[in-house]
Amino acid sequence: MTEIKYIGHILSASGLKPDEEKVRAVVQLPPPEDKQELLRFRGMIQYLAKFIPNLSEMQARKEWVLSYYRRSFKEEISCTDELLFKAEKLIVPQQLRQEMLSKIHESHLGIVKCKARARDILYWPGMSTQIEEIVSQCAACNENKNSNPREPLIPHPLPGRPWEKIGTDLFHHKGSEFLLWVDYFSKYPEIAKLSDTNSRGVITSMKSMFARHGIPDIVVSDNGPQYASAEFKTFTESWEFEHVTSSPKHAQSNGQAERMVQTIKNLLKKSVQ
C-alpha cells in the first residue's frame, strides 16, 4: 500500500495531499445564493486551507462580502460578474476608494455636486464624509472659492428709557462739519455745527447736549480719531458713561447714527429749496 486516505487527506511517501474525491465534491457544489449557503461552503473547504496559496487574502474578500450581508440593507445586495452591488450602486472595495474619490472630484465640483454624482452610482460606508474631506482640502478649490457670505448683523437691544443709549457721528454738509446724536429709544436726533473737528470740539458740543438732556449710560460711535483719542477716553471716565465703538470697516454696526445722518442731510437739502 503506497497511499492511505484519512479524513479527506491522502498520506503517501511523497507527503500529504488532498483527497481528489473530496476536492471534486467541493468543486461541484452549487454556487452559494445566500449567507447561510456561503457559510456552509466555507466550512466545506476549511480542510483544504493548507493547500491553497493566498487563502487569507481570499478569506478577507469573503469577509468583506459578508460584512454587507450583516447590514440592514442586506436584501439590496447582489453580485454580478464578480462585482458587488447595493441595489444599482457599485460597492467599492477599500483598495479602490482613493482612486474613486479622485475621479469624483476630477472636475473640481463642490461638495454637494460631488456627493450627488457619487451617490448615483457608487457606495461604501463613510463615502459622504470622505468626499467632504477631499473637497475641503483641495488646494485649487480653496484658492478659487468665493468669499464667505457676510454674517447677519446683530441688532442693538432696545433701551428701557429715553436717552439711556445714544449714537453719535460726524458728517460734512456744504462746507461745514456737524456732530449728530440720536436717541436709540425714541429715534430723536440733534445736530450741532462744529467750529473744530478735533476731540476737544466734539467734547465741548457733547457737554452742551448732556446739559440739556442728561448724561446717557452708553454712547455708540465709530472709530474716528475724535473718539479714539486719550482725551475722549478721559472724558468718558470723568463723566461716567460707557463708550462703545463699531467694528472697524463695518460702519453699519453703528447703523442708527449712520441712517440718521442720511435723513438729516436730506432735510437740510430740502430746507433751502
Secondary structure, 3 states (H helix, E strand, C coil): CCEEEECCEEEECCEEEECHHHHHHHHCCCCCCCHHHHHHHHHHHHHHHHHCCCHHHHHHHHHHHHHHHCCCCHHHEEEECCEEEECCEEECCHHHHHHHHHHHCCCCCCHHHHHHHHHCCEECCCHHHHHHHHHHCCHHHHHHCCCCCCCCCCCCCCCCCCCCEEEEEEEEECCEEEEEEEECCCCCEEEEEECCCCHHHHHHHHHHHHHHHCCCCEEEECCCHHHHCHHHHHHHHHHCCEEEECCCCCHHHHHHHHHHHHHHHHHHHHHCC
